[in-house]
């Protein structure tokens, strides 16, 4: 008979049933909300309204004081002039889903230290490698608006329809995951009706996306990123330095050993089915403190395959690459990927492992619905922890949601309306259709989440299934820009055959392994792994075979002929588009993308395997990496966009606090002086010489003034 409670630190979750019985709490949340509904509605509607107003105001400031022209091109591509810091911030924000915050901690709760690692590494490499595609767009389709436009220009109408279907499927799956996770946590924490939350969460996003298009999405993404990373740093430092309950890696280490002890009583009523208790099946020595985890490794493979689909087949990433200035594209994707790694890795190594170390009575169902992080946040901080996590989650859902809105809007506008309905549409009509598509898909998002909630689909199931459904399009879409022999027939057959065989394999393995096919059995690791691998490998193999038999030998001439709607003069210097510069950028991203991919997917886990079960020193080192990566990544992603845009920020403030009439006069004088200088070359030379003399004079005066000071100090 075990003692009651088994651990003093988790005594609040146990009670003495009889003189010889000890009952563990049956669940953490008991279906009851921690906060009242007013808090839930305040966060959803309050933050939604604030961001709708604030982001729209920022877009207006840029238009008023920086001179941005709000055309259809600007609405859908943000002027193709976005710098490295903002692109990196957008990538982090776009890739931080509800699942990033919730599902990563769920796999930590299931598999221990290997869960957060495989979640982070398995979903970082896609962004790093997509940087190669981002540079290739600049070289081979510089005026494209969407990925499907490039497909049509290269492979024709049938392939266009196939890839359009896969792109829409990807956007629907990602949107479903965002709202499933978001609405489940809002409901669990505040009691807000789960169906009402599904409709209200996208509301503010629709407003600011309608007002400012892609640039508004980028600005909002940056603000969301700042808040997500601030909360991330708070939680990481709370768990590993400041908390009375945990507060250090050594306490975490001791607790993780205790809760997985072989002597622990795990039968009813000491613990209930589906709760974490005792040694972990499939882990080395049943420990949470090891990378030798079969469950963690299988999840890692599913994660890698599935996330290639949601990056390469999600038009949102292509739109971001199109919006970036050529010299920023590759750096933005690499930096974004490396900073994003910290979000699931650092957060789940804190909140996911924290749930185990506190011995929280979380059930399997609660974990599958993404309730591990809120449970830990509440256990450590009470109501303030749940408010912080709710804020973080809302930022993640709305930010990634706005990206999906623009992705779907641009597909509807350029690949359906401009391609098949009105090829000669004016900029104004394109802009109207873009906004209409944002509005319609925003409403459809809510309905989709309601349908999936009614069907009982969980965030965890959706996350694992996505690779089976869309993975077959990954290699064909990569071949489109990387392989000149890739032909149209393979591009059509590969994704379709791969998807069909992937689904058949998934369901067949489920039936053979478990004897029945339902939401529970189809969501288990073995069928998901088989379906994911068959889908991605078959799609690529079919396309490769067709292309070797009937090579296309394409020269990308038709993709370079894709036209813009409004023929605006680019603000970028011509050297940004020089082929030599773009080839150097491609070589850079190939080198570093491959290096970091090998480092985080192969070398890191291989070097951790000989350790077996982590020692206290090794786990402390592991925790320090998580804390440091989260802190440094957060600082970079918050500071860099501000540093790069400081001149623009100064111009806006100068414009806001200076008399408008005076600014107009100064601008007019500048134009006149510029005209005079351009018309008289000698005047320009004289001006530059005088400017150089003035600089030298100022430098010499500064030197004279500083010399006495140096003598006095010495």
C-alpha positions as CSV (number, residue, x, y, z in Angstrom):
1,X,0.0,0.0,0.0
2,X,1.3,3.5,-0.9
3,X,1.4,6.5,1.3
4,X,-1.2,9.2,1.0
5,X,-0.4,11.6,-0.5
6,X,2.5,9.9,-2.4
7,X,4.3,13.2,-2.6
8,X,4.1,16.1,-0.2
9,X,4.4,18.7,-3.0
10,X,1.2,17.4,-4.7
11,X,-0.9,16.7,-1.5
12,X,-3.6,19.2,-2.6
13,X,-4.6,16.8,-5.4
14,X,-5.2,13.8,-3.2
15,X,-7.6,13.0,-0.4
16,X,-8.1,10.1,2.1
17,X,-11.1,8.2,0.8
18,X,-11.0,5.5,3.6
19,X,-8.5,4.4,6.3
20,X,-6.6,2.3,3.7
21,X,-7.5,4.2,0.5
22,X,-6.0,7.3,-1.2
23,X,-7.9,8.9,-4.0
24,X,-6.3,11.2,-6.6
25,X,-8.3,14.1,-8.0
26,X,-10.0,12.7,-11.2
27,X,-9.0,15.7,-13.3
28,X,-7.4,19.1,-13.0
29,X,-10.2,21.3,-14.3
30,X,-13.3,19.2,-13.4
31,X,-15.0,20.9,-16.4
32,X,-15.1,24.2,-14.3
33,X,-13.7,27.5,-15.4
34,X,-11.0,29.2,-13.4
35,X,-11.9,32.7,-14.5
36,X,-15.4,34.2,-15.0
37,X,-16.9,34.7,-18.4
38,X,-16.5,38.4,-18.2
39,X,-12.7,38.0,-18.3
40,X,-13.0,35.8,-21.3
41,X,-15.2,38.2,-23.2
42,X,-12.9,41.1,-22.2
43,X,-9.8,39.4,-23.6
44,X,-11.5,38.3,-26.8
45,X,-13.4,41.5,-27.5
46,X,-11.1,44.0,-25.7
47,X,-7.9,42.8,-27.4
48,X,-9.7,42.3,-30.7
49,X,-11.1,45.9,-30.7
50,X,-7.7,47.3,-29.5
51,X,-5.7,45.6,-32.2
52,X,-8.3,46.4,-34.9
53,X,-8.1,50.1,-33.9
54,X,-4.3,50.3,-33.2
55,X,-3.2,48.4,-36.3
56,X,-5.5,50.3,-38.6
57,X,-4.1,53.5,-37.0
58,X,-0.5,52.4,-37.7
59,X,-1.4,51.7,-41.3
60,X,-3.0,55.2,-41.6
61,X,0.1,56.8,-40.1
62,X,2.3,55.1,-42.7
63,X,0.0,56.3,-45.5
64,X,-0.2,59.8,-44.1
65,X,3.5,60.4,-43.1
66,X,5.5,57.9,-45.1
67,X,3.6,58.1,-48.3
68,X,2.4,54.5,-48.8
69,X,-0.1,54.2,-51.6
70,X,-3.0,51.8,-50.7
71,X,-3.3,49.9,-54.1
72,X,-4.3,46.3,-54.6
73,X,-0.5,45.5,-55.0
74,X,0.2,47.1,-51.7
75,X,-2.8,45.3,-50.0
76,X,-1.6,41.9,-51.1
77,X,2.3,42.3,-51.2
78,X,3.0,45.1,-48.7
79,X,5.1,46.9,-51.4
80,X,7.6,43.9,-51.7
81,X,9.9,46.0,-49.5
82,X,9.8,44.4,-46.0
83,X,13.1,44.2,-44.1
84,X,14.8,41.3,-42.3
85,X,13.6,42.0,-38.8
86,X,10.0,42.4,-39.6
87,X,10.0,39.3,-41.9
88,X,11.6,37.3,-39.1
89,X,9.0,38.5,-36.7
90,X,6.2,37.7,-39.1
91,X,7.6,34.2,-39.6
92,X,7.7,33.6,-35.8
93,X,4.2,35.0,-35.4
94,X,2.8,33.1,-38.4
95,X,4.4,29.8,-37.2
96,X,3.3,30.3,-33.6
97,X,-0.1,28.5,-33.7
98,X,-2.3,27.5,-30.8
99,X,-0.7,24.1,-31.2
100,X,2.8,25.6,-30.7
101,X,1.9,26.7,-27.2
102,X,-0.5,23.9,-26.3
103,X,0.5,20.7,-28.2
104,X,4.2,21.2,-27.5
105,X,3.5,21.0,-23.7
106,X,1.2,18.0,-24.3
107,X,4.1,16.0,-25.9
108,X,6.3,17.1,-23.0
109,X,3.7,15.7,-20.6
110,X,3.6,12.5,-22.6
111,X,7.2,11.8,-23.4
112,X,9.3,14.1,-21.2
113,X,12.3,16.1,-22.4
114,X,12.2,14.5,-25.9
115,X,8.7,15.9,-26.6
116,X,9.6,19.7,-26.6
117,X,12.8,19.0,-28.5
118,X,11.1,17.0,-31.3
119,X,8.3,19.5,-31.5
120,X,10.7,22.4,-31.9
121,X,13.3,20.8,-34.2
122,X,10.7,18.9,-36.3
123,X,8.9,22.2,-37.1
124,X,11.9,24.6,-37.4
125,X,13.8,23.0,-40.3
126,X,10.9,23.6,-42.8
127,X,11.2,27.4,-42.2
128,X,15.0,27.3,-42.5
129,X,14.8,25.3,-45.8
130,X,11.8,27.4,-47.1
131,X,14.3,30.3,-47.2
132,X,15.7,28.6,-50.4
133,X,12.3,28.8,-52.0
134,X,11.9,32.4,-50.9
135,X,15.1,33.4,-52.8
136,X,14.1,31.3,-55.9
137,X,10.8,33.3,-56.1
138,X,12.8,36.5,-56.4
139,X,14.9,35.0,-59.2
140,X,12.3,33.1,-61.2
141,X,8.9,34.7,-60.5
142,X,9.7,38.3,-59.2
143,X,6.2,39.7,-59.9
144,X,4.1,36.7,-58.6
145,X,1.4,37.2,-56.0
146,X,0.8,33.6,-55.0
147,X,2.4,30.2,-55.3
148,X,-0.5,28.9,-57.5
149,X,0.2,31.7,-60.0
150,X,3.6,30.2,-60.5
151,X,2.1,26.7,-60.8
152,X,-0.2,27.9,-63.6
153,X,2.6,29.8,-65.4
154,X,4.7,26.6,-65.4
155,X,2.4,23.6,-65.6
156,X,-1.0,24.9,-66.9
157,X,-4.6,24.9,-65.8
158,X,-5.1,21.3,-64.5
159,X,-2.0,21.5,-62.3
160,X,-3.2,24.9,-61.1
161,X,-6.6,23.5,-60.0
162,X,-4.9,20.6,-58.2
163,X,-2.5,22.8,-56.2
164,X,-5.2,25.4,-55.6
165,X,-7.2,22.6,-53.9
166,X,-4.2,21.6,-51.7
167,X,-3.5,25.2,-50.8
168,X,-7.1,25.8,-49.7
169,X,-7.0,22.5,-47.8
170,X,-3.9,23.6,-46.0
171,X,-5.4,27.0,-45.0
172,X,-8.6,25.2,-43.8
173,X,-6.6,22.7,-41.7
174,X,-4.3,25.4,-40.1
175,X,-7.3,27.7,-39.4
176,X,-9.2,24.8,-37.9
177,X,-6.3,24.0,-35.5
178,X,-6.0,27.7,-34.5
179,X,-9.6,28.0,-33.6
180,X,-9.9,24.5,-32.1
181,X,-7.1,25.2,-29.7
182,X,-8.1,28.7,-29.0
183,X,-11.8,28.1,-28.3
184,X,-11.0,25.0,-26.1
185,X,-8.7,26.9,-23.8
186,X,-10.9,30.0,-23.7
187,X,-13.8,27.7,-22.7
188,X,-11.8,25.8,-20.1
189,X,-10.3,28.9,-18.5
190,X,-13.3,31.3,-18.6
191,X,-16.4,29.3,-19.4
192,X,-17.1,31.3,-22.5
193,X,-19.3,29.3,-24.9
194,X,-16.9,27.3,-27.1
195,X,-19.0,28.1,-30.2
196,X,-19.2,31.8,-29.4
197,X,-15.4,31.9,-28.9
198,X,-15.0,30.3,-32.4
199,X,-16.8,33.2,-34.0
200,X,-15.5,36.0,-31.8
201,X,-11.8,35.3,-31.9
202,X,-11.4,36.1,-35.6
203,X,-13.5,39.3,-35.4
204,X,-10.8,41.9,-34.6
205,X,-8.5,40.2,-37.1
206,X,-11.0,40.6,-39.9
207,X,-11.3,44.3,-39.1
208,X,-7.6,45.2,-39.3
209,X,-6.9,42.9,-42.2
210,X,-9.8,44.5,-44.2
211,X,-8.3,48.0,-43.4
212,X,-4.6,47.4,-44.1
213,X,-4.1,44.1,-45.9
214,X,-0.8,42.4,-45.7
215,X,1.1,45.3,-44.1
216,X,-1.5,45.5,-41.3
217,X,-1.1,41.8,-40.8
218,X,2.7,42.3,-40.5
219,X,2.4,45.2,-38.1
220,X,-0.1,43.3,-35.9
221,X,2.2,40.2,-36.1
222,X,5.1,42.1,-34.7
223,X,3.0,43.4,-31.8
224,X,1.6,39.9,-31.1
225,X,5.2,38.5,-31.3
226,X,6.3,41.0,-28.7
227,X,3.6,40.0,-26.2
228,X,4.0,36.3,-26.9
229,X,7.8,36.5,-26.2
230,X,7.3,38.7,-23.1
231,X,4.9,36.1,-21.6
232,X,7.3,33.2,-22.7
233,X,10.2,34.8,-20.8
234,X,8.0,35.3,-17.7
235,X,7.0,31.6,-17.7
236,X,10.5,30.2,-18.4
237,X,12.1,32.3,-15.6
238,X,9.2,31.5,-13.2
239,X,9.6,27.8,-13.6
240,X,13.4,27.7,-13.5
241,X,14.3,30.6,-11.1
242,X,11.5,32.3,-9.3
243,X,8.7,29.9,-8.4
244,X,8.4,28.6,-4.8
245,X,7.0,25.3,-6.1
246,X,9.8,24.6,-8.5
247,X,12.3,27.4,-9.0
248,X,15.4,25.6,-10.2
249,X,16.5,22.9,-12.6
250,X,17.7,20.6,-9.7
251,X,14.2,20.7,-8.1
252,X,12.6,19.9,-11.5
253,X,15.1,17.0,-12.0
254,X,14.3,15.5,-8.6
255,X,10.6,15.8,-9.1
256,X,10.6,14.2,-12.6
257,X,12.5,11.3,-11.1
258,X,10.0,10.9,-8.3
259,X,6.8,11.0,-10.3
260,X,8.2,8.3,-12.8
261,X,9.4,6.0,-10.0
262,X,8.8,2.3,-10.4
263,X,7.6,1.9,-6.9
264,X,4.8,4.4,-7.3
265,X,1.2,3.1,-7.0
266,X,-0.7,3.8,-10.2
267,X,-3.8,1.7,-10.0
268,X,-7.3,3.1,-9.0
269,X,-7.9,5.1,-6.8
270,X,-4.2,6.2,-6.4
271,X,-4.4,7.4,-10.0
272,X,-7.0,7.2,-12.8
273,X,-6.8,6.0,-16.4
274,X,-5.1,8.5,-18.7
275,X,-3.3,10.4,-16.0
276,X,0.6,10.6,-15.9
277,X,1.8,8.2,-13.2
278,X,4.9,6.1,-12.8
279,X,7.4,4.9,-15.5
280,X,6.8,6.1,-19.1
281,X,6.1,3.3,-21.7
282,X,8.7,3.4,-24.5
283,X,11.2,5.6,-22.6
284,X,14.6,4.4,-21.5
285,X,14.2,3.1,-17.9
286,X,10.7,4.6,-17.9
287,X,12.2,8.1,-17.3
288,X,11.0,11.5,-18.5
289,X,14.7,12.5,-18.5
290,X,15.9,10.8,-21.7
291,X,16.0,11.3,-25.4
292,X,15.7,7.5,-25.8
293,X,11.9,7.6,-26.3
294,X,10.2,5.6,-29.0
295,X,7.0,7.7,-28.6
296,X,9.0,10.9,-28.8
297,X,10.9,9.8,-31.9
298,X,7.7,8.6,-33.7
299,X,6.1,11.9,-32.9
300,X,9.2,13.7,-34.2
301,X,9.0,12.0,-37.6
302,X,5.2,12.7,-37.9
303,X,5.9,16.3,-36.9
304,X,8.7,16.7,-39.6
305,X,6.5,15.3,-42.4
306,X,3.3,17.1,-41.4
307,X,5.0,20.5,-41.0
308,X,6.6,20.4,-44.4
309,X,3.1,20.4,-45.7
310,X,1.9,23.4,-43.6
311,X,4.9,25.5,-44.7
312,X,5.5,24.6,-48.3
313,X,1.8,24.2,-49.2
314,X,0.6,27.2,-47.1
315,X,0.3,30.2,-49.4
316,X,0.9,32.5,-46.3
317,X,4.6,31.7,-46.4
318,X,4.9,32.3,-50.1
319,X,3.1,35.7,-49.6
320,X,5.6,36.6,-46.9
321,X,8.5,35.7,-49.1
322,X,7.0,37.8,-52.0
323,X,6.6,40.8,-49.6
324,X,10.2,40.7,-48.4
325,X,12.9,42.8,-50.1
326,X,15.3,40.5,-52.0
327,X,18.3,41.2,-49.7
328,X,16.1,40.4,-46.6
329,X,14.3,37.3,-47.7
330,X,16.9,34.6,-46.8
331,X,18.1,36.2,-43.6
332,X,14.5,36.8,-42.4
333,X,13.5,33.1,-42.8
334,X,16.7,31.8,-41.2
335,X,16.5,34.2,-38.2
336,X,12.7,33.6,-37.9
337,X,13.2,29.8,-37.8
338,X,15.9,29.9,-35.2
339,X,14.0,32.3,-32.9
340,X,10.8,30.3,-33.4
341,X,12.6,27.2,-32.1
342,X,12.6,28.8,-28.6
343,X,8.8,29.1,-28.5
344,X,7.9,25.4,-28.2
345,X,11.2,24.2,-26.9
346,X,11.6,26.8,-24.0
347,X,7.9,27.0,-23.2
348,X,7.2,23.2,-23.2
349,X,10.5,22.5,-21.3
350,X,9.0,24.8,-18.7
351,X,5.2,24.4,-18.6
352,X,5.0,20.9,-20.0
353,X,7.7,19.4,-17.7
354,X,6.4,21.6,-14.9
355,X,3.0,19.8,-15.1
356,X,4.7,16.5,-14.5
357,X,7.0,17.9,-11.8
358,X,4.0,19.3,-9.9
359,X,2.2,15.9,-10.3
360,X,-0.9,17.7,-11.7
361,X,-3.9,15.4,-12.1
362,X,-4.3,16.3,-15.8
363,X,-6.3,13.7,-17.8
364,X,-5.5,12.4,-21.3
365,X,-8.5,14.2,-22.7
366,X,-7.5,17.5,-21.1
367,X,-4.0,17.2,-22.5
368,X,-5.3,16.4,-26.0
369,X,-7.4,19.6,-25.9
370,X,-4.3,21.6,-25.1
371,X,-4.9,22.2,-21.4
372,X,-1.4,21.2,-20.0
373,X,0.1,24.8,-20.1
374,X,-2.9,26.5,-18.5
375,X,-2.9,23.9,-15.8
376,X,0.7,24.6,-14.9
377,X,0.3,28.3,-15.2
378,X,-2.7,28.1,-12.7
379,X,-0.8,25.8,-10.4
380,X,2.2,28.2,-10.2
381,X,0.5,31.7,-10.5
382,X,-3.2,31.2,-9.8
383,X,-5.6,33.4,-11.8
384,X,-2.9,35.7,-13.0
385,X,-1.2,32.7,-14.7
386,X,-4.3,31.8,-16.5
387,X,-4.8,35.4,-17.7
388,X,-1.2,35.5,-19.0
389,X,-1.6,32.3,-20.8
390,X,-5.0,33.3,-22.2
391,X,-3.3,36.5,-23.5
392,X,-0.4,34.6,-25.1
393,X,-2.8,32.2,-26.8
394,X,-5.1,34.9,-28.1
395,X,-2.0,36.6,-29.6
396,X,-0.9,33.4,-31.3
397,X,-4.3,32.5,-32.7
398,X,-5.2,36.0,-34.1
399,X,-1.7,36.6,-35.5
400,X,-1.5,33.3,-37.4
401,X,-5.2,33.7,-38.3
402,X,-4.6,37.0,-40.0
403,X,-1.9,35.4,-42.1
404,X,-4.4,32.7,-43.2
405,X,-6.9,35.3,-44.1
406,X,-4.5,37.1,-46.4
407,X,-3.3,33.7,-47.8
408,X,-6.9,32.7,-48.8
409,X,-7.8,36.2,-49.9
410,X,-4.8,36.4,-52.4
411,X,-5.7,32.9,-53.7
412,X,-9.3,33.9,-54.3
413,X,-8.3,37.2,-55.9
414,X,-5.4,36.3,-58.2
415,X,-6.0,32.5,-58.8
416,X,-9.7,32.5,-59.2
417,X,-11.0,36.0,-59.9
418,X,-8.1,37.4,-62.0
419,X,-7.3,34.1,-63.7
420,X,-10.8,32.7,-64.6
421,X,-13.4,35.4,-64.1
422,X,-11.9,38.8,-65.0
423,X,-8.3,38.7,-66.4
424,X,-8.3,42.4,-67.1
425,X,-9.5,43.5,-63.7
426,X,-8.4,47.0,-62.5
427,X,-6.6,47.6,-59.3
428,X,-9.8,48.9,-57.6
429,X,-11.7,45.7,-58.5
430,X,-8.9,43.5,-57.3
431,X,-8.8,45.4,-54.0
432,X,-12.6,45.0,-53.6
433,X,-12.4,41.2,-54.2
434,X,-9.5,40.9,-51.8
435,X,-11.5,42.5,-49.0
436,X,-14.6,40.5,-49.8
437,X,-12.6,37.3,-49.6
438,X,-11.2,38.3,-46.2
439,X,-14.7,39.0,-44.9
440,X,-16.2,35.7,-46.3
441,X,-13.3,33.4,-45.1
442,X,-13.3,35.2,-41.7
443,X,-16.9,34.1,-41.2
444,X,-16.3,30.6,-42.6
445,X,-13.4,30.2,-40.0
446,X,-15.9,30.3,-37.2
447,X,-18.4,27.9,-38.8
448,X,-15.6,25.4,-39.5
449,X,-14.5,25.4,-35.9
450,X,-18.1,24.9,-34.7
451,X,-18.5,21.9,-37.1
452,X,-15.2,20.3,-35.9
453,X,-16.0,20.9,-32.2
454,X,-19.4,19.2,-32.8
455,X,-17.7,16.3,-34.4
456,X,-15.4,15.9,-31.4
457,X,-12.2,16.5,-33.3
458,X,-9.3,17.6,-31.0
459,X,-6.3,19.8,-31.6
460,X,-3.9,16.9,-31.1
461,X,-5.8,14.7,-33.7
462,X,-5.8,17.5,-36.3
463,X,-2.1,18.3,-35.8
464,X,-1.1,14.7,-36.5
465,X,-3.5,14.2,-39.4
466,X,-2.4,17.2,-41.5
467,X,0.6,15.5,-43.0
468,X,-1.5,12.7,-44.4
469,X,-3.8,15.1,-46.1
470,X,-1.4,17.7,-47.6
471,X,2.1,16.1,-47.4
472,X,1.9,14.7,-50.9
473,X,2.1,18.2,-52.4
474,X,5.4,19.1,-50.6
475,X,8.0,17.7,-53.0
476,X,6.1,18.6,-56.2
477,X,5.8,22.2,-55.0
478,X,9.6,22.3,-54.2
479,X,10.4,20.8,-57.6
480,X,8.5,23.7,-59.3
481,X,11.3,26.2,-58.5
482,X,14.2,23.9,-58.0
483,X,14.1,21.3,-60.8
484,X,13.9,22.3,-64.5
485,X,12.9,18.7,-65.5
486,X,9.8,18.5,-63.3
487,X,6.8,18.1,-65.6
488,X,3.1,18.9,-65.4
489,X,1.9,15.3,-65.5
490,X,3.9,14.4,-62.4
491,X,2.8,17.6,-60.7
492,X,-0.9,16.5,-61.2
493,X,-0.5,12.8,-60.4
494,X,2.0,13.1,-57.5
495,X,-0.1,15.0,-55.0
496,X,-3.4,13.3,-55.9
497,X,-2.0,9.7,-55.8
498,X,0.1,10.4,-52.7
499,X,-2.9,11.8,-50.8
500,X,-5.2,8.9,-51.7
501,X,-2.5,6.3,-50.8
502,X,-1.7,8.1,-47.6
503,X,-5.3,8.1,-46.4
504,X,-5.8,4.4,-47.4
505,X,-2.6,3.4,-45.5
506,X,-3.6,5.5,-42.5
507,X,-7.0,3.8,-42.2
508,X,-5.8,0.3,-43.1
509,X,-3.0,0.4,-40.4
510,X,-5.6,1.7,-37.9
511,X,-8.0,-1.2,-38.7
512,X,-5.2,-3.9,-38.6
513,X,-3.6,-2.5,-35.4
514,X,-6.7,-1.7,-33.4
515,X,-9.6,-3.6,-35.1
516,X,-11.8,-0.5,-35.4
517,X,-11.6,2.9,-37.1
518,X,-12.7,6.0,-35.1
519,X,-11.3,9.4,-33.9
520,X,-9.4,7.7,-31.1
521,X,-7.7,4.9,-33.0
522,X,-6.9,7.0,-36.1
523,X,-5.2,9.6,-33.9
524,X,-2.6,7.1,-32.5
525,X,1.0,7.2,-33.5
526,X,1.5,4.0,-35.7
527,X,-1.3,4.8,-38.2
528,X,-0.4,8.5,-38.3
529,X,3.3,7.7,-38.9
530,X,2.5,5.2,-41.8
531,X,0.0,7.6,-43.4
532,X,2.4,10.6,-43.2
533,X,5.3,8.8,-44.7
534,X,3.4,7.2,-47.5
535,X,1.8,10.5,-48.4
536,X,5.0,12.7,-48.7
537,X,7.2,10.0,-50.2
538,X,4.6,8.8,-52.8
539,X,3.9,12.4,-53.9
540,X,7.5,13.0,-54.6
541,X,8.3,9.6,-56.1
542,X,5.4,9.8,-58.6
543,X,6.4,13.3,-59.7
544,X,10.1,12.3,-60.0
545,X,9.4,9.1,-62.1
546,X,7.1,11.0,-64.5
547,X,9.7,13.8,-64.8
548,X,12.6,11.4,-65.5
549,X,10.5,9.6,-68.2
550,X,9.2,12.8,-69.8
551,X,11.4,15.8,-68.7
552,X,10.2,19.3,-69.2
553,X,13.5,21.1,-69.5
554,X,11.9,24.4,-68.4
555,X,13.7,27.8,-68.4
556,X,11.3,29.7,-66.1
557,X,10.5,32.2,-68.9
558,X,6.7,32.1,-68.4
559,X,7.0,32.5,-64.6
560,X,9.1,35.7,-65.1
561,X,6.3,37.1,-67.3
562,X,3.7,37.1,-64.5
563,X,2.5,40.7,-64.4
564,X,1.5,43.1,-61.6
565,X,-1.9,44.7,-61.7
566,X,-0.7,48.3,-61.0
567,X,2.6,49.1,-62.8
568,X,4.2,51.0,-59.9
569,X,7.9,52.0,-59.8
570,X,9.8,50.0,-57.3
571,X,11.3,51.9,-54.4
572,X,14.2,49.4,-54.3
573,X,17.5,50.0,-56.0
574,X,18.1,47.9,-59.2
575,X,21.1,46.1,-57.6
576,X,18.6,44.3,-55.2
577,X,17.5,42.3,-58.2
578,X,20.9,41.5,-59.7
579,X,21.2,37.8,-60.5
580,X,24.7,37.5,-59.0
581,X,23.5,39.0,-55.7
582,X,20.5,36.6,-55.6
583,X,22.7,33.6,-56.4
584,X,25.0,34.5,-53.5
585,X,22.0,34.8,-51.2
586,X,20.8,31.4,-52.4
587,X,24.2,29.9,-51.7
588,X,24.1,31.5,-48.2
589,X,20.7,30.1,-47.2
590,X,21.5,26.7,-48.7
591,X,24.7,26.5,-46.6
592,X,23.2,27.8,-43.3
593,X,19.8,26.1,-43.8
594,X,21.4,22.7,-44.3
595,X,23.9,23.3,-41.5
596,X,21.3,24.2,-38.9
597,X,19.0,21.4,-40.2
598,X,21.7,18.8,-39.6
599,X,22.6,20.3,-36.3
600,X,19.1,20.3,-34.7
601,X,17.6,17.1,-36.3
602,X,20.7,14.8,-36.4
603,X,23.7,16.0,-34.4
604,X,21.9,17.3,-31.3
605,X,19.7,14.1,-30.7
606,X,22.7,11.8,-31.6
607,X,24.9,13.5,-29.0
608,X,22.2,13.1,-26.4
609,X,21.6,9.4,-27.0
610,X,24.8,8.1,-25.3
611,X,23.8,10.0,-22.1
612,X,20.8,7.6,-21.7
613,X,19.0,8.9,-18.7
614,X,20.0,12.5,-18.0
615,X,22.2,13.2,-14.9
616,X,21.3,16.3,-12.8
617,X,24.2,18.2,-14.4
618,X,23.2,17.4,-17.9
619,X,19.5,18.3,-17.3
620,X,20.7,21.6,-15.7
621,X,22.7,22.3,-18.9
622,X,19.6,21.4,-21.0
623,X,17.4,23.8,-18.9
624,X,20.0,26.6,-19.3
625,X,19.9,26.2,-23.1
626,X,16.1,26.4,-23.0
627,X,16.2,29.6,-20.8
628,X,19.0,31.2,-22.8
629,X,17.5,30.5,-26.2
630,X,14.1,31.8,-25.2
631,X,15.6,35.0,-23.7
632,X,18.0,35.8,-26.5
633,X,15.5,34.9,-29.2
634,X,12.9,37.2,-27.6
635,X,15.3,40.1,-27.3
636,X,16.3,39.8,-31.0
637,X,12.8,39.5,-32.4
638,X,11.6,42.5,-30.3
639,X,14.6,44.8,-31.0
640,X,15.6,44.1,-34.6
641,X,12.4,45.4,-36.4
642,X,12.5,48.6,-34.3
643,X,16.2,49.2,-35.1
644,X,15.7,48.6,-38.8
645,X,12.7,50.8,-39.0
646,X,14.0,53.6,-36.8
647,X,14.2,56.1,-39.6
648,X,10.6,55.5,-40.6
649,X,9.5,55.8,-37.0
650,X,11.3,59.1,-36.6
651,X,9.6,60.4,-39.8
652,X,6.2,59.4,-38.5
653,X,6.8,61.1,-35.1
654,X,8.2,64.2,-36.8
655,X,5.2,64.4,-39.1
656,X,2.8,63.9,-36.1
657,X,4.3,66.6,-34.0
658,X,5.2,69.1,-36.7
659,X,2.8,71.6,-38.4
660,X,1.4,69.9,-41.5
661,X,1.5,73.1,-43.6
662,X,5.2,73.6,-42.7
663,X,6.0,70.0,-43.7
664,X,4.3,70.5,-47.1
665,X,6.4,73.6,-47.7
666,X,9.7,71.8,-46.7
667,X,8.7,68.9,-49.0
668,X,8.0,71.4,-51.8
669,X,11.4,73.1,-51.3
670,X,13.2,69.7,-51.3
671,X,11.6,68.8,-54.7
672,X,12.6,72.2,-56.2
673,X,16.2,71.9,-55.0
674,X,16.4,68.3,-56.3
675,X,15.1,69.4,-59.7
676,X,17.8,72.2,-59.9
677,X,20.6,69.8,-58.8
678,X,19.5,67.2,-61.4
679,X,19.4,69.8,-64.2
680,X,22.8,71.2,-63.4
681,X,25.4,68.4,-62.9
682,X,28.0,70.9,-61.7
683,X,25.7,72.1,-58.9
684,X,25.4,68.5,-57.6
685,X,29.2,68.1,-57.6
686,X,29.6,71.4,-55.7
687,X,27.0,70.4,-53.2
688,X,28.6,67.1,-52.5
689,X,32.1,68.7,-52.1
690,X,30.7,71.3,-49.7
691,X,29.0,68.6,-47.7
692,X,32.2,66.6,-47.4
693,X,34.1,69.7,-46.3
694,X,31.5,70.3,-43.6
695,X,31.8,66.8,-42.3
696,X,35.7,67.1,-42.1
697,X,35.4,70.4,-40.3
698,X,33.0,69.0,-37.7
699,X,35.3,66.0,-37.2
700,X,38.4,68.2,-36.7
701,X,36.5,70.4,-34.2
702,X,35.4,67.4,-32.2
703,X,39.0,66.2,-32.1
704,X,40.3,69.5,-30.9
705,X,37.6,69.6,-28.1
706,X,38.3,66.1,-27.0
707,X,42.1,66.4,-26.8
708,X,42.2,68.7,-23.6
709,X,39.8,66.3,-21.9
710,X,42.0,63.3,-22.6
711,X,45.1,65.2,-21.2
712,X,43.2,66.2,-18.0
713,X,42.0,62.6,-17.4
714,X,45.5,61.3,-17.9
